[in-house]
Amino acid sequence: MEFKKRKLLMNALNVIAVGLMIWQLMRWSWVTFWISLAFVAAAIAANRALWRCPHCGEHLGMGAEETCPKCGRRLDGGQ
């Protein structure tokens, strides 16, 4: 999967998880609690599995914008 698609998927999961958590705070329900918990778990799993450098395979951590903090190569495919 391309890096841009992985980043988009992770951002979408994070937005959905946060939205469901806010909804959960406004209207308590066991159903929304378990659904929001499932999306939080999916967002964490996606982060661990997908948020890796396409070149060296190391986890990018927080704040990786354009280059890998480990190998220094561009994340969008350039040198």
N, C-alpha and C positions, 0 to 999 in steps of 0.2 A: 504494500500500500504506500502511495506517495506520502511524503512528509506533510504536505499541505492538507491532504485528506485526513491524515491522522490527527493533525492539530484541530481541524474543523470538528471531527467527531468528539474529541476530548472537550472542546469548548461547548459543544451542544449538550453533552452529558452533564457538564458542570452547571450550565444555565438551567437545565431541567431539574437537576437535583436541588439547586438553590430555590428555584421557584416553588417546587413541591414542599420544601422545608418552610418557606414563608407561608404558603397556604396552610400547612400543618399548624403553624403557630396561630393563625387566625381562626381556623375551624378544626378543633381536635376531632379526629376520627381514627379508629384503628386501621381502617383501610388505607387512608392517605399516609399514616405513619409507616406501614409496611412497604407501601409503594415508594415513598421518599427514601426509606432506608435501602431499598433495592437499588434505586438510582445512585445513591451515594456510594454503595458498594461497587456498582458498575463503573462509576467515575474513577474510583480508586484503582480498581483492577485495570482499567484502560490506561491510567497514568503509568502504572507499573509496567504494563506490557508494551505500550505503544510510544511512550515519550522517550525515545531513544535516538541517538545520533544515527543517521542513515549510513554513515561511513565507518565509524569505529564500534557502534553498537552499545556504547555506554549510556546510562541513564542521564538525561539532561539536567535534572534538578529544577530548581526554580529560577526564573528570570532569563532563561536561554532565549535570546531574541533572534540573532542572525547567524551566530557561529557557535560551534560546540565548545564548551568550556574545557573539554579534555583534549581533543585533537586540533581544535582551532579552525576546522574547515567550515565552509558555509553550509547551513542547513537546507537551503533551497536547491541544492544540487551543484552550485558553482564551486570554484576553487577557493 
